[in-house]
Amino acid sequence: MVRETYVVQPGGGTSGKGCTDREKIFVFLTIVFALLSIALIIVLALELTEDHYYSGDPESRTCMAIECVKDSAALLNSIDFSVNPCDDFYEYSCGNWIKNHIIPEDKSSFKRFEDTRDKVDLMLKALLETPISKTESNATKKAKWLYKSCSNEEVIDQRGLDPLGPLFKDLGGWPIITPQWDGRNFDIENLLIKLHQLNTDYLLKVTVRPDERNSSKNTIVLDQGSLGLPSKDYYLKDRDDKYISVYEQLARDLARMFGAESRQAATETREMIDLEIKLANYTSAIASRRDRNKLYNKMTVAQLRRDIPWFDWNRLLNGVFRDVDIPIPDWTPIVVYTPEYLKNMVRLVRNTSSRTVANYLIWRLLKDRLSDLPEGYRAVARNYNRVVYGIKREQPRWKMCAEYVKNTLGHAVGRMFVERYFDETSKDKSEVMIKYVEKAFNEMLMEAEWMDKTTKEYALKKADNIIKKIAYPDWILDNYYLNKEYQKVNYNPDYYFENVVASLKFLTKKNLLQLRESVNKTKWTTTPAVVNAYYQTTENAITFPAGILQPPFYSKHYPMSLVFGGIGMVIGHEITHGFDDEGRQFDDQGNLRQWWTRESQRKFTELAQCMIDQYSNYSVNGEYVRGNQTVGENIADNGGVKAAYRAYHEWKEAEEFQYGRLPGLNLTANQLFFVNFAQVWCAVTSPEADRNQLLTDSHSPGAYRVIGSLSNNEDFSKVFECPLGSRMNPEKKCKVW
């Protein structure tokens, strides 16, 4: 869903004060290419005609406006003209961009559209550091207080571990540093209740979300817990594998820093990592969770207690919901996603010493909250982040704080962002583009010969009923409603750790309270300053926050070929998600039900398998893409670029089309469409980032998002005149939509 995996690590070393050699090289290269771009602009500006265009028919007419010159320079700086576009269109489009960029030491990769995220973060920094005015909303004041408390490292370091004292006491302490800890008084249900208040999902996850088979109502969902390493695959190697070893080393080092004796720290950290390895083996793989019917198991609390009798489910659930005054009687319906995992987890916990279980749970909390501790404690994660993620140092504190506040008080931050930086014409233009892309996708549905009439008619109904959410929800501009959204949480600018705890409890309660609320499908589940886009299955809704309506996806100065190749493709991608292997399981109202005939379902499965096989043959550093894991995103990429290209041509026929070419580029408007689509995914990546993406991400690597979708695209082959049988125009193509 143009949904990349971005793990903001809770550590990664100390904040550097000077520039490394790599950074100096990066700065030098940046200056060189900035000068080249300026030179190109000057040269081309001399050729400006009076009306900013060369004469001729629109397709061959060249735009000479200064904005077009800038767009051309940006494209030229990325393209490698020495590469045949029919051999490798990704390398052709991104070759020079890749040569001209290095990975910053505080990142594991650098992707072109991450530059947009970085620019947004800088905007948020400016907003959050602006002095509080008397007239601004309480919500935005709270955002600034939270940011200030996070940024004040001097106070954080001075306070040391003192803020953890009350929390440790409430949780019963960390046995590894508490010699007098008494396991006879250990209460697993009570500890999980207290940890859930802190918005955690260790051992198991309890959340409230729409009931997939009755999406107008919310329900309790039980699921498998999270893991400390990025995915279960990291645990399936030998016990002394480098990833497990460095993870265990992090736990051991942190325990020592908290006061544990060395030998005891070594013994007890090994025991708790052994526990987690067993848990990891019980978890279900990402690909296996795409069949929502198999995942959905509805029962009552009483039935759960009968099926898994070795755990006090009544006390756990009533304890979790006690903070919001919602009783959970035996007859309460719940949805259990992973009953086998829960059985195995409970059995394992009951057969493991209380000391090891308590050690593990507190360790997970400390690891997740490492970024909230003084710098000396954060530094212990430097080697872990280098080995697992390829991150060599901690990101700047301001950046971590800006992202944290955005994720915690997203609508308050979004209010500031849209008021200061968002161009309202972008919202209007996006609405027009959505109409064109929707029309194009509906035509693709009609042309799907493999789909029978009954299924096709319902598919069109579903497409017509998609809810659109663009830029931001209007209510955030009203102080009354914005303040009401955050009235239950308060912050002190001098007490960062306490603010974090308050935020975690606030977010937890906010989720739990939804159990007594009906689902509002027009409500935003994301926030405006996010650089991403989404399709929500249970709402049948697409969302395009203000944050993504920027280059390289969108600019009001872009020629429409670039706009449709950028945000147009994103729109098509999200619409197609409603009809990928997972989205197609939901009807037009967002309910999980079978609306496909058996024959249409069989043919869809065959076509999807073609893509699974295609992408499974792509590899990075000797490891293959997981076609089963990425199939939904691959279907969306293929359908999205096809719908956007068709929409672009329908727009040209209906609207005033002024020019097709950009100065200095011997590329047609149609070719520019595909180049901008490809350049969105330009990236330089570390081996660690590559591995992490292959194991955890539902998206294919950027290169294969380009190569895979365009090698299936007949329009692309025609536009670039790729010979049949070339890599980008294979004889066998895969197509679902």
C-alpha positions, 0 to 999 in steps of 0.5 A: 500500500506504498507502505514501507517498513520503517523501524525507528530504532530505540538506540543505535549509538551516540549522537555525533557532533562532528562530520564523518569522512563519509558525510564530508564526501556526501556533502561534497557530492551534494554541492557538486550536483547542486552546481551542475543543476544550477548550471543546467537551469542557467543554460536552459533559462537562456532559451526561454521563449516568450510564452514558455513553450515551443510551438507545435502539437502538444505531444512534441511541444517543450515546456520552457517555464522555469519550473519545467527546467527544474523538473528536468534537472531533477530527472536528469540527475537520476537517469543513467543514459548508458543503460538500455531501458529495455534491459533494466528500467530501474537502473536506467531511471535510478542509476545516477541517483544511486551513484550520487547518494550514500547511506547516512550513518543514522539510516540502514538505507536511503530511498528517494521518497525518504527525502520527502520524509526528512523534509517533513521532519524538518518542517515539523522541527520548525513548527514544534520549536516555535514559541507557544502563542497565547492564541494557539490550541491546547492540543498544539501546546501539548505537542510542543511541551512533549517535544521540548521534554524529549529534546532536553537531553541535559535534563534527561541525563541529569535525572538518570534512571530515577524516573524508572523507579516507580514504574519498576516498583509497579511492575514488581521489579526486574528479577535479574537485578533484584536478588530478593525477588520472590517467584512465589508471588509472581502473577503472570496475568497481573503483570500482563495487565500492567504491561498492556496499560503501557501499550505493549503486546508481549506474549499476546496482543489484546486490541479493539478493532472492527469485527471483520465480519460485521465491520460496523461494530468493534470487537476484542481481538486476541493475537500473537505477541510481538518479538524483539527481533524483526521477525521469526526468521531471525530466531530460526538459525543456530543458537549462536547465530550473529543476530541472536548473539548480538540481541542476547549481548544487548540484554546482557549489557543492559542488565549489567548497566542496571546493576546485575552481577556479570555471571548472573546476567549471562545466565539469566539473559540466555534463559530469557532468549531461549524462551523467546526462541521457542515463542518465535517458533510458535508464531505464524509467518506473515504470508500465512496471515493473508487468508483472513478467513483462516485467521478469523476465529470468533468465540466467547470468553467462556469458549476461550477459557475452555479451549485454553484452560491454563490461563485466567482469561477472565481476569486478564480481559477484565483487568485490561478493560478496568481502566475504561470501566468496561466489564467483560463477562463470559458471554462477550464475543472475541475474535482470536487470530492465532488460537494455536499460538496462544495454546502453545504460548500458555503451555510454554509460560506455565512450564517456564520458571516465573523468574525467566518469564518476568525477566523476559517481559521487563527486558522487552519493555526496557528494550522498547523504551531504550530511546527514552533513557539517558544517552549512556544507556542508549549507547549500549545498543550501538552494536546491536543496531549496526549488526541487525539494521546496518545503522552506525549511529543514533539519529539526531535527537530532534528528528527522533523527537519530531517523529515521536510527537507526530506518532503520538499527537498526530492530529495536533501536529497535522494541524500545524503542518497543514496550516503552515505548509499545505497548499489547498489546491493540492487537495482539489487536484487530487480529487480530480485525479482520483476520479480519473484513476477510478474510471480507468480502474473500473474499465480494467474491471470490465475488461477482465475476461476471466471474471464472470458477470456476477462477480464483475458486477459486484466488483464494480459496486465495491469500486464505486463505494470506496470512501476517499480521505484526502489530505486531512480531516476538516475537524482538526482545524477547529480548536474545540474538536482538536482540544477534545481529542487530546483532553485526557492527556497532559504533559510536563516539559521537564519530565520526559519519561513520565510524559512517555508513560502518560502517552502510552496509557492514553493511546491504550485507553483510546483504543479500548474505549472503542469497544463501546463505540460504533465504527465511524468509517469516515474517521481518519485512522492515520494523520495528515503529516504522514508520507504514505497512503493506505487502503483499509479493508474493513472500511473499503476506504483509501487515504492520501494524507497531506504529507504524500502530496509532495515531490516526487509524488506530486507538485503543482508545478509538475507536468501531468505526466509526472503527476500521474506517474507519481501520485496517480500511480499511488492512487491506482495502487491503493484502489487495486488493494481492494481487489488484491489477494487480501482485499478481495475477501472483503465486500463493498461495506468492508465485511469479510464474506465470499462474494466471488463465484467459485470459478472467478475465485479459481481464475483469480488464484491462478493469475495471482500464482503467476505473480507469486512465481514471477517475483519469487525468482527475483533475488537480492544478495543471494536471498529470494523475494518471498512471492507469497508474502508480497503478492498483495503489494505486487498486484497493487503495483501492477494494477496501479501503474496500469490504471494511472497510465490509462487515466493520464491518457483519458485526462489528456483527452478531456483537459487542456494538454499544453506540452509533452516534453521537458527541456534537455530530455529526449523523452516523450510525455508517455516515457516521462510517466514511467520514468517518474514512477520508477524514480520514486523507488530509487534507493541505496540500501545496506545488506542488513536493510535488504535482508530485513525487507525480504524477511519482514516487508509485504513490499518487494524491493524497490528495483523489483517494484519497477522491473516486475510491474513494468515487465508485465506492462504492455504500454511500457513496452510500446512506449520504449519500443522494447523488443519482445523477449527482452528483459523488460518485455518478456513473452510470458507476462503476469496480469490480474487487472 
